[in-house]
Amino acid sequence: MKLGYQHVGTAVVLVALFVSVQSMGSGKISKIRASASGVELTVDTVPGLSYQLQCREHLLEGDWADEGAAFAAIVPQTVYAVETAADQCNFRVVKVEVPASSGPTEPGAPPVVPAGPPTFPAGL
């Protein structure tokens, strides 16, 4: 595990870069940059999979809290802007499953096609 320190305003943000297994689809934080409102994280992703950025104040204890909504990767690298209120935050990116309710739905019944030859209005 690599640790990186990033100064944002007067708060120091401790960022832990977790090693991930790309073949399993886990996101990997590959770049961190300070921005005016927080930090920007570049996350290596697999297009078509969904990810959730999480944060916790203490590296080895406490619950992970979601930072924003889950996002679907459409390119191999996604830049994620974080405006965290915590004085320090350890980040990780986890792969999440898309809930069944938000996925594709069952197709409806096919349209009814009248039997017989087609008819056209007069004058066509």
QUIJODA-V128062 format. One record per pair of residues at least 6 apart in sequence whose C-alpha atoms are under 7 Angstrom apart, sorted by the first residue. I is the first residue (numbers start at 1). GAP is how many residues later the second one is. Records with the same first field share a line. If there is no record, write none. Layout:
I = GAP / GAP
//
This chain:
1 = 16 / 17 / 18
2 = 14 / 15
3 = 12 / 13 / 14
4 = 10 / 11 / 12
5 = 7 / 8 / 9 / 10
6 = 6 / 7 / 8 / 28
7 = 6
8 = 26 / 30
11 = 76
12 = 75 / 76
13 = 74 / 75 / 76
14 = 74 / 75 / 76
15 = 74 / 75 / 76
16 = 74 / 75
17 = 12
18 = 10 / 74
19 = 9
20 = 6 / 7 / 8
25 = 20 / 21 / 70
26 = 68 / 69
27 = 16 / 17 / 18 / 24 / 66 / 67 / 68
28 = 15 / 16 / 65
29 = 12 / 13 / 14 / 15
30 = 12 / 13 / 14
31 = 10 / 11
32 = 7 / 8 / 9 / 10
33 = 6 / 7 / 8
34 = 6
37 = 46
38 = 44 / 45 / 46
39 = 42 / 43 / 44
40 = 39 / 40 / 41 / 42
41 = 38 / 39 / 40
42 = 35 / 36 / 37 / 38
43 = 34 / 35 / 36
44 = 32 / 33 / 34
45 = 28 / 31 / 32 / 33
46 = 27 / 30
47 = 26 / 27 / 28 / 29
48 = 24 / 25 / 26
49 = 23 / 24
50 = 20 / 21 / 22 / 23 / 45 / 46 / 47 / 48
51 = 19 / 20 / 21 / 42 / 43 / 44 / 45
52 = 14 / 17 / 18 / 19 / 41 / 42 / 43 / 44
53 = 13 / 14 / 39 / 40 / 41
54 = 10 / 11 / 12 / 13 / 37 / 38 / 39
55 = 9 / 10 / 11 / 12 / 34 / 35 / 36 / 37
56 = 6 / 7 / 8 / 9 / 33 / 34 / 35
57 = 31 / 32 / 33
58 = 32
59 = 31
//
